[in-house]
Amino acid sequence: MDLSRVDFRLGSDGRPYLMEINTLLGLKPGFSDLCIMADIEGIENNHLINEILILAANRYAQ
């Protein structure tokens, strides 16, 4: 579960246009998109951060 945020905008022609790929997404509770989405799914911020750290540690160990 590596994380990034990909921003698209719809043009007046209805086509999606890639605006940016952000590999350093925010993790501020109540503000950052990932934290808001996790909250909606019932995932507490501490659990979200722990999952990110565990996955990174497991990948590093390989």
Backbone bond lengths (Angstrom), bond angles and torsions (degrees), N, CA, C in turn:
res aa  C-N    CA-C-N  psi(-1)  N-CA   C-N-CA  omega(-1)  CA-C   N-CA-C  phi
1 M - - - 1.452 - - 1.522 108.85 -
2 D 1.286 116.87 66.06 1.457 118.16 170.72 1.510 107.16 -73.13
3 L 1.287 115.58 152.32 1.463 119.47 -172.41 1.516 112.01 -117.48
4 S 1.287 114.56 144.12 1.461 122.78 170.95 1.518 107.28 -160.24
5 R 1.298 115.03 165.75 1.460 120.35 174.96 1.516 107.12 -123.05
6 V 1.311 115.91 133.04 1.460 121.44 179.24 1.522 107.47 -116.97
7 D 1.320 116.31 121.53 1.467 121.49 -177.85 1.521 110.54 -102.34
8 F 1.311 115.04 129.10 1.458 123.05 175.21 1.516 108.79 -122.06
9 R 1.315 117.03 154.48 1.465 123.28 171.26 1.516 107.17 -131.63
10 L 1.309 115.19 143.54 1.460 119.15 175.36 1.514 109.04 -87.33
11 G 1.322 115.96 129.33 1.455 120.84 176.42 1.520 110.47 -78.42
12 S 1.301 116.22 171.10 1.469 120.64 178.78 1.522 111.29 -63.37
13 D 1.339 115.90 -18.01 1.464 120.57 177.07 1.533 112.12 -86.16
14 G 1.350 116.73 0.98 1.454 121.08 178.87 1.519 114.49 83.86
15 R 1.320 116.75 0.38 1.466 120.87 -179.47 1.528 110.12 -89.29
16 P 1.352 117.09 141.70 1.464 119.23 176.40 1.531 110.47 -79.03
17 Y 1.318 115.26 139.80 1.462 121.49 177.77 1.520 108.80 -122.71
18 L 1.342 115.90 129.43 1.453 121.42 178.26 1.525 108.73 -69.58
19 M 1.317 115.72 125.97 1.459 120.35 179.40 1.534 111.46 -100.82
20 E 1.341 115.28 -43.21 1.461 117.96 -173.99 1.524 110.04 -165.99
21 I 1.324 115.52 148.40 1.456 122.40 168.90 1.521 106.08 -115.47
22 N 1.320 115.55 119.39 1.453 121.14 -174.98 1.526 109.04 -113.57
23 T 1.326 116.81 109.83 1.464 120.75 -179.82 1.523 112.18 -88.68
24 L 1.313 117.57 -5.46 1.467 121.84 177.49 1.526 108.99 -115.91
25 L 1.320 115.11 63.53 1.451 118.81 -177.12 1.520 110.91 -70.72
26 G 1.332 114.93 156.23 1.455 120.74 -179.45 1.516 112.53 -73.81
27 L 1.320 115.50 154.50 1.459 121.42 178.03 1.524 110.98 -130.99
28 K 1.334 116.78 28.89 1.464 120.78 -179.92 1.529 109.30 -80.97
29 P 1.343 117.26 117.53 1.469 120.25 -179.12 1.529 112.13 -56.42
30 G 1.324 116.02 137.58 1.455 121.64 177.42 1.515 114.49 77.41
31 F 1.324 117.34 -2.26 1.465 120.56 -177.55 1.525 111.74 -127.71
32 S 1.322 115.92 -49.75 1.465 120.86 -175.95 1.525 111.05 -76.37
33 D 1.323 114.93 143.38 1.470 120.90 -175.34 1.522 112.80 -54.53
34 L 1.327 117.90 -47.41 1.460 120.48 -177.62 1.523 110.88 -61.42
35 C 1.320 117.08 -42.65 1.465 120.67 179.69 1.521 111.24 -65.76
36 I 1.307 117.32 -39.30 1.465 120.90 178.14 1.522 110.28 -65.28
37 M 1.335 117.33 -44.32 1.466 120.36 179.20 1.526 111.16 -64.58
38 A 1.329 117.06 -41.08 1.465 120.33 178.36 1.523 110.14 -63.22
39 D 1.321 116.85 -42.20 1.466 121.27 179.15 1.528 111.02 -60.57
40 I 1.314 116.60 -42.72 1.469 120.98 177.94 1.526 110.41 -59.89
41 E 1.332 116.88 -35.00 1.465 121.87 179.80 1.527 112.50 -84.16
42 G 1.336 116.58 1.26 1.463 120.20 178.61 1.515 114.36 83.24
43 I 1.322 117.20 17.37 1.467 121.77 179.84 1.524 108.25 -96.85
44 E 1.335 116.02 118.99 1.461 120.47 179.32 1.524 109.93 -70.94
45 N 1.328 115.51 151.78 1.461 120.65 -176.17 1.529 111.57 -59.21
46 N 1.336 117.77 -41.50 1.470 119.79 179.20 1.521 111.22 -59.95
47 H 1.316 117.31 -40.31 1.469 121.08 178.87 1.533 110.13 -66.35
48 L 1.315 117.15 -41.91 1.464 121.62 178.53 1.528 110.56 -58.71
49 I 1.322 116.68 -48.86 1.468 121.03 -179.34 1.528 110.39 -64.14
50 N 1.330 117.07 -42.46 1.470 120.14 178.20 1.520 111.53 -60.24
51 E 1.320 117.53 -42.65 1.469 120.79 178.99 1.528 111.16 -61.65
52 I 1.322 116.53 -42.77 1.467 120.64 178.49 1.530 109.87 -60.94
53 L 1.339 116.81 -45.13 1.464 120.94 -179.00 1.526 112.16 -67.03
54 I 1.325 117.42 -42.00 1.466 121.09 179.31 1.525 110.56 -62.41
55 L 1.315 116.74 -45.12 1.463 119.89 -179.86 1.529 111.55 -63.98
56 A 1.327 116.24 -39.34 1.467 119.64 178.12 1.527 110.49 -66.54
57 A 1.336 117.54 -41.67 1.467 121.12 179.40 1.525 110.70 -64.26
58 N 1.322 116.71 -41.35 1.468 120.25 177.98 1.524 111.42 -63.80
59 R 1.311 116.62 -40.80 1.463 120.32 179.19 1.531 110.02 -66.02
60 Y 1.326 116.42 -40.69 1.462 120.75 179.71 1.528 110.79 -63.88
61 A 1.334 116.93 -37.87 1.467 121.67 -178.55 1.522 112.14 -66.43
62 Q 1.307 117.05 -24.05 1.464 120.81 -179.12 1.497 108.57 -76.17
